[in-house]
Amino acid sequence: MKQNNISIMLVDDHPLLRKGVVQLIELEDNLEVVAEANNGEDAVKRALELDPDLIMLDLNMKGLNGVETLKAIKQTGVKAKVIMFTVSDAEADVLQALKAGVDGYVLKDSEPEELIQYINKSMQGELVISAPLTQILAKSFRPKAEKEEFLEALTNRETQILRYISQGDSNKVIARKLEIAESTVKVHVKHLLKKINLKSRIEAALFAVENKLF
């Protein structure tokens, strides 16, 4: 593995697709595919052996599916970022993956440039979701009250942070942009979620996107 490169493991049961994605990734100076697996069981073993920075994981595979593989990898203690890379845009599949703790959900028909951007953004701590999915997902998290009520309930700082969350920024990135401590950002996030009656930053991001708050 080249020093300082982002190491990637690709998990998919379609050899031709793996080959195409590997070729695309290898064109990038900062990215390197260090392993491939065609099923979930092998993926868990290779993840333990190689400890990659990022795992691109197919959703529908024989044996362990993508969500089951994700859970198994997390149970091993491997800290890799995991992006679900799939053809499925079904709301149930996306929600299941997000609830299982996936770091991104990317459709296989994404443009090559978009895929590379998703990989890099994920490694920067951002939650990445293919754009066509945001409207579908937002409906699942839509609160009952009107958006104006939520914005009025937030302080200026909380509104700023909600804007950055909607852009996919992590707490660390938000802290850097606002020049405040990351711990302070976490407190603001906790308060704003409580005020707008949402359970997670994912729900907040999707709510903001759907309602075009910014």
N, C-alpha and C positions, 0 to 999 in steps of 0.2 A: 504494500500500500504506500502511495506517495505521501510524504510528510505534509501535514496541514490540510490535506484534501478531506472533503466530506465523504465518508465511507457509506455506501448504500448497499443494502441487500434487497434484491427483487424477488418477490414471491408470486408466482403465477403458473398455472398449469397449461398455458399455451406457449410452446417454444418459440413460435414465430413472433408473438407479441413481445416476449422477453428480449429476443434478439434486437428488435427494432428499438425498444426503450433503452437497451444497453448502448446501442450505437449512438443514440441521441445524447445520452448522459455523458458518454466518453468524449463528446465534442467540447465539453466544458472543462476549463482548466482546473476548476476547484472541486469537481465532482468525480467520484470513482466508484464503479460497481465492484464490490469485493466478493460478492457471493450471489448465487441464484438458487432458488428452491422451487420445486413444482408441487409441493403440498405443505400443509400446515405442520405436520409432524417434523419434517426435515427443517422447516423454517425455525422452529423452536430450538432445535439442536444447533443449527448454524448460528443463530443469534447468540446463544450461550458461548459458543466457541470463539466467535469473531467480535462480538460486542460492537456492531456497526453504529454509526451516528444516526442513520435513518433507515427505516424499513418501508418499502412500498409493497402493499399487501392486497392481493385480489380478494374480493368478497366471496364469490361463489367458486368453491373448489371441492373436489372429492375428499372424503374424510373430514378433517377439521375444516370448517368454513372460516372466512376471514375474521369474523367476530370471535369465534372460539379460539382461533390462533392468537389473536390480539390478547385475549384474556390469559392464555397460557404463557405468552411471552412476558406479560406484566408480572405474573406470579413468580417468574424466575428471577426478577429483580433487574433485568436488562433495562437500561435507561434510554434506549433508542427512541427517537421520534417515530411515530407510525402514521403513515398516510394510507388510507383505504383507496385503492386504485381500481375502479370498477366501471361496468357499463350500467349499473343499476341506479336509476334516479328515483326509485320508490321511496316515499316518505318514511315508511316503516324501517327500511334498511338504513337510511341515513340516521334516523333517530336512535336506532339500536347501536350503531357504531359510535355515535357521539356519547351515548350513555355509558358505553364500555370504555371510554377514555381515549378514543382515537384523536390524533393531532391534526388530522385533515381528511377530507373526503373529496376526492378528485375523480372526475369522469374521464374515461379512456378516450373520448372524442375531443378532449382538450387540444388546443393548438400546441405544437411543440414548444413555442416560446412561453406559453402559459404554464406548461408543466414544469419547466425549469424555474420559472418564477415561484411557483408553489413550493417547490423543493427548498429553494433558498429562503423564502419567507418562513417556512416551517422551522428551519434551523435557526432562525432569528427569534423563535418563540411565538410566532403568530399562528392562530388557528386558520387553516386554509380550507375553503369550501368553494367548489366550482360555482361560478356566478349563476347559472341557471337554477341552482338548487335553493338560493336564498329566499325567493318568494314562496316556494313550496314549503320550506321549513318554517318560515315566519308565521304562517297560518296556525301552526301547531302551538306556538308560544304566545299567541295574541291575547293580551289582557283584555278585560272587559271595559275598563275605563277609556276615555278618549285620550289621545296622545297629548293634547294641550294640558290636561290635568297632571300628567306625569312630569312634563317639562317644568310646569309651575312649581311642582313640589321639590325640584332639584335646585341646589345652589349653583352658582356660576361655575365653581370648580368641578362639581359633580357632572354638570352638563359637558364641560370640556372633556372629562374622562370618558363619559359615555360616547362622545364623538370618536375618540381614539379607539375605544373598544369596538365600535362599529366598523372601524377600518382594519380590525384584526390585530391591533397592537397588544403586546404583552405588558404586564405591569412594569417590567424593567424598562421597556421602550418608552412607555408613558412617563415614567419617572424621569427619564433622561430628557424628554421633550419639554416637560414642565419644570425641570430643574428642582425636583423635590425628591424626598426619600421614597424608595420602593414600598416601605412599610406604610407610609402615608397614603400612597395610592391604594394599597390593599384596604385600608380603613374606609377611604372614600367609596371604593367599589362595593364594599359590604353595605354601607349606608344607602347608596343609590339603588342597589338591588332590593333592599327592604322597602324603600319608598315607592318603587314602581311595581312591587309585588311580583318579582321574578326570582328564580332560584339560582341562576348561573349567569356568567358573563356571556355564554353562548346565546342564551335566551335574550339577553339585553341587546347583543349585536344584531340578532335577527329581527327583533322588534324595531330597532332603530332603522334598519335597512328597509323593512317593509313599509313602515310609516313615513319614510323619507324625512326623518327628523332633521337631517343636516344636508 
